[in-house]
Amino acid sequence: IVERDGICQRASDRGAQLREGLLKLQKKYWCIGDVRGRGLLQGVEIISDPKTKAPGSDLGQKVSDKAMELGLSCNIVNLPGMGGVFRLAPPVTVTAEEISEGLQILDEAFAYGMSTLPLP
């Protein structure tokens, strides 16, 4: 089934789409410190300060909560040394349209999260 349905290639294609979209979000929102991962398993580091790159666990939680409210389940890892990292792992059966929708929801959730920050 994996070979017949081209699941590996689909996963690779959707992973590239996801990563490209996350990198666009990183350019748009300074609070995204790093995007890392491979294929459909991606991590997005949330920072609270663009200069120090300090973890942004609280902001990440706001973004995660807003994304869930909008229909996208993504969790933030708040373990010591891993604070403020989103773990994104859609299934290999995810469609291009679903990746696009997820990225749109993340965009809206990041916009919301950033709007809750105090003005400099």
BARO-591370 format. One record per residue (C-alpha): chain; x, y, z; residue number from 0. Coordinates in nm, 3 decimals. Layout:
<rs>
<r chain="A" xx="X" yy="Y" zz="Z" resi="NUM"/>
...
</rs>
This chain:
<rs>
<r chain="A" xx="0.000" yy="0.000" zz="0.000" resi="0"/>
<r chain="A" xx="0.287" yy="0.236" zz="0.082" resi="1"/>
<r chain="A" xx="0.442" yy="0.181" zz="-0.260" resi="2"/>
<r chain="A" xx="0.115" yy="0.152" zz="-0.450" resi="3"/>
<r chain="A" xx="-0.027" yy="0.476" zz="-0.310" resi="4"/>
<r chain="A" xx="0.304" yy="0.665" zz="-0.319" resi="5"/>
<r chain="A" xx="0.276" yy="0.748" zz="0.050" resi="6"/>
<r chain="A" xx="0.647" yy="0.825" zz="0.091" resi="7"/>
<r chain="A" xx="0.642" yy="1.075" zz="-0.195" resi="8"/>
<r chain="A" xx="0.317" yy="1.231" zz="-0.070" resi="9"/>
<r chain="A" xx="0.465" yy="1.266" zz="0.278" resi="10"/>
<r chain="A" xx="0.778" yy="1.426" zz="0.131" resi="11"/>
<r chain="A" xx="0.573" yy="1.668" zz="-0.080" resi="12"/>
<r chain="A" xx="0.344" yy="1.767" zz="0.207" resi="13"/>
<r chain="A" xx="0.643" yy="1.800" zz="0.440" resi="14"/>
<r chain="A" xx="0.807" yy="2.041" zz="0.197" resi="15"/>
<r chain="A" xx="0.482" yy="2.238" zz="0.175" resi="16"/>
<r chain="A" xx="0.457" yy="2.252" zz="0.555" resi="17"/>
<r chain="A" xx="0.818" yy="2.363" zz="0.600" resi="18"/>
<r chain="A" xx="0.788" yy="2.632" zz="0.331" resi="19"/>
<r chain="A" xx="0.475" yy="2.767" zz="0.499" resi="20"/>
<r chain="A" xx="0.637" yy="2.767" zz="0.842" resi="21"/>
<r chain="A" xx="0.940" yy="2.953" zz="0.706" resi="22"/>
<r chain="A" xx="0.706" yy="3.217" zz="0.561" resi="23"/>
<r chain="A" xx="0.543" yy="3.253" zz="0.903" resi="24"/>
<r chain="A" xx="0.890" yy="3.287" zz="1.058" resi="25"/>
<r chain="A" xx="0.961" yy="3.585" zz="0.831" resi="26"/>
<r chain="A" xx="0.628" yy="3.740" zz="0.929" resi="27"/>
<r chain="A" xx="0.647" yy="3.689" zz="1.308" resi="28"/>
<r chain="A" xx="0.964" yy="3.766" zz="1.503" resi="29"/>
<r chain="A" xx="0.848" yy="3.533" zz="1.781" resi="30"/>
<r chain="A" xx="0.931" yy="3.230" zz="1.564" resi="31"/>
<r chain="A" xx="1.295" yy="3.177" zz="1.649" resi="32"/>
<r chain="A" xx="1.365" yy="2.857" zz="1.460" resi="33"/>
<r chain="A" xx="1.193" yy="2.608" zz="1.233" resi="34"/>
<r chain="A" xx="1.344" yy="2.261" zz="1.237" resi="35"/>
<r chain="A" xx="1.256" yy="1.908" zz="1.151" resi="36"/>
<r chain="A" xx="1.225" yy="1.670" zz="0.863" resi="37"/>
<r chain="A" xx="0.932" yy="1.586" zz="0.641" resi="38"/>
<r chain="A" xx="0.601" yy="1.602" zz="0.823" resi="39"/>
<r chain="A" xx="0.766" yy="1.620" zz="1.168" resi="40"/>
<r chain="A" xx="0.847" yy="1.986" zz="1.229" resi="41"/>
<r chain="A" xx="0.932" yy="2.192" zz="1.534" resi="42"/>
<r chain="A" xx="0.869" yy="2.564" zz="1.568" resi="43"/>
<r chain="A" xx="1.058" yy="2.744" zz="1.844" resi="44"/>
<r chain="A" xx="0.868" yy="3.031" zz="2.004" resi="45"/>
<r chain="A" xx="1.079" yy="3.308" zz="2.157" resi="46"/>
<r chain="A" xx="0.984" yy="3.598" zz="2.383" resi="47"/>
<r chain="A" xx="1.267" yy="3.832" zz="2.282" resi="48"/>
<r chain="A" xx="1.422" yy="3.864" zz="1.935" resi="49"/>
<r chain="A" xx="1.762" yy="3.967" zz="2.076" resi="50"/>
<r chain="A" xx="1.813" yy="3.715" zz="2.356" resi="51"/>
<r chain="A" xx="1.607" yy="3.438" zz="2.189" resi="52"/>
<r chain="A" xx="1.463" yy="3.354" zz="2.533" resi="53"/>
<r chain="A" xx="1.195" yy="3.082" zz="2.520" resi="54"/>
<r chain="A" xx="0.842" yy="3.209" zz="2.482" resi="55"/>
<r chain="A" xx="0.640" yy="2.943" zz="2.659" resi="56"/>
<r chain="A" xx="0.358" yy="3.177" zz="2.763" resi="57"/>
<r chain="A" xx="0.322" yy="3.322" zz="2.414" resi="58"/>
<r chain="A" xx="0.342" yy="2.972" zz="2.269" resi="59"/>
<r chain="A" xx="0.059" yy="2.859" zz="2.495" resi="60"/>
<r chain="A" xx="-0.157" yy="3.151" zz="2.380" resi="61"/>
<r chain="A" xx="-0.088" yy="3.064" zz="2.017" resi="62"/>
<r chain="A" xx="-0.158" yy="2.695" zz="2.082" resi="63"/>
<r chain="A" xx="-0.485" yy="2.773" zz="2.262" resi="64"/>
<r chain="A" xx="-0.600" yy="3.005" zz="1.980" resi="65"/>
<r chain="A" xx="-0.508" yy="2.747" zz="1.715" resi="66"/>
<r chain="A" xx="-0.714" yy="2.484" zz="1.901" resi="67"/>
<r chain="A" xx="-1.005" yy="2.727" zz="1.922" resi="68"/>
<r chain="A" xx="-0.979" yy="2.770" zz="1.543" resi="69"/>
<r chain="A" xx="-0.972" yy="2.394" zz="1.483" resi="70"/>
<r chain="A" xx="-0.602" yy="2.303" zz="1.473" resi="71"/>
<r chain="A" xx="-0.461" yy="2.075" zz="1.737" resi="72"/>
<r chain="A" xx="-0.092" yy="2.145" zz="1.795" resi="73"/>
<r chain="A" xx="0.089" yy="2.116" zz="2.120" resi="74"/>
<r chain="A" xx="0.367" yy="2.313" zz="2.277" resi="75"/>
<r chain="A" xx="0.644" yy="2.137" zz="2.466" resi="76"/>
<r chain="A" xx="0.710" yy="2.299" zz="2.802" resi="77"/>
<r chain="A" xx="0.978" yy="2.064" zz="2.934" resi="78"/>
<r chain="A" xx="1.293" yy="2.214" zz="3.092" resi="79"/>
<r chain="A" xx="1.528" yy="2.316" zz="2.813" resi="80"/>
<r chain="A" xx="1.253" yy="2.270" zz="2.552" resi="81"/>
<r chain="A" xx="1.023" yy="2.556" zz="2.653" resi="82"/>
<r chain="A" xx="0.824" yy="2.713" zz="2.377" resi="83"/>
<r chain="A" xx="0.864" yy="2.457" zz="2.098" resi="84"/>
<r chain="A" xx="0.563" yy="2.356" zz="1.890" resi="85"/>
<r chain="A" xx="0.563" yy="2.000" zz="1.768" resi="86"/>
<r chain="A" xx="0.378" yy="1.958" zz="1.439" resi="87"/>
<r chain="A" xx="0.323" yy="1.608" zz="1.305" resi="88"/>
<r chain="A" xx="0.031" yy="1.573" zz="1.064" resi="89"/>
<r chain="A" xx="-0.046" yy="1.222" zz="0.937" resi="90"/>
<r chain="A" xx="0.108" yy="1.098" zz="0.612" resi="91"/>
<r chain="A" xx="-0.242" yy="1.103" zz="0.462" resi="92"/>
<r chain="A" xx="-0.271" yy="1.482" zz="0.502" resi="93"/>
<r chain="A" xx="-0.374" yy="1.667" zz="0.186" resi="94"/>
<r chain="A" xx="-0.227" yy="1.985" zz="0.039" resi="95"/>
<r chain="A" xx="-0.552" yy="2.163" zz="0.123" resi="96"/>
<r chain="A" xx="-0.531" yy="2.051" zz="0.487" resi="97"/>
<r chain="A" xx="-0.170" yy="2.174" zz="0.514" resi="98"/>
<r chain="A" xx="-0.279" yy="2.510" zz="0.368" resi="99"/>
<r chain="A" xx="-0.569" yy="2.533" zz="0.611" resi="100"/>
<r chain="A" xx="-0.342" yy="2.447" zz="0.905" resi="101"/>
<r chain="A" xx="-0.091" yy="2.713" zz="0.803" resi="102"/>
<r chain="A" xx="-0.370" yy="2.969" zz="0.770" resi="103"/>
<r chain="A" xx="-0.492" yy="2.883" zz="1.121" resi="104"/>
<r chain="A" xx="-0.137" yy="2.913" zz="1.256" resi="105"/>
<r chain="A" xx="-0.104" yy="3.252" zz="1.089" resi="106"/>
<r chain="A" xx="-0.422" yy="3.372" zz="1.258" resi="107"/>
<r chain="A" xx="-0.315" yy="3.222" zz="1.592" resi="108"/>
<r chain="A" xx="0.027" yy="3.390" zz="1.576" resi="109"/>
<r chain="A" xx="-0.135" yy="3.723" zz="1.487" resi="110"/>
<r chain="A" xx="-0.360" yy="3.684" zz="1.790" resi="111"/>
<r chain="A" xx="-0.071" yy="3.584" zz="2.017" resi="112"/>
<r chain="A" xx="0.140" yy="3.878" zz="1.906" resi="113"/>
<r chain="A" xx="-0.151" yy="4.116" zz="1.965" resi="114"/>
<r chain="A" xx="-0.156" yy="4.014" zz="2.332" resi="115"/>
<r chain="A" xx="0.204" yy="4.126" zz="2.390" resi="116"/>
<r chain="A" xx="0.260" yy="4.460" zz="2.564" resi="117"/>
<r chain="A" xx="0.367" yy="4.744" zz="2.339" resi="118"/>
<r chain="A" xx="0.742" yy="4.820" zz="2.354" resi="119"/>
</rs>
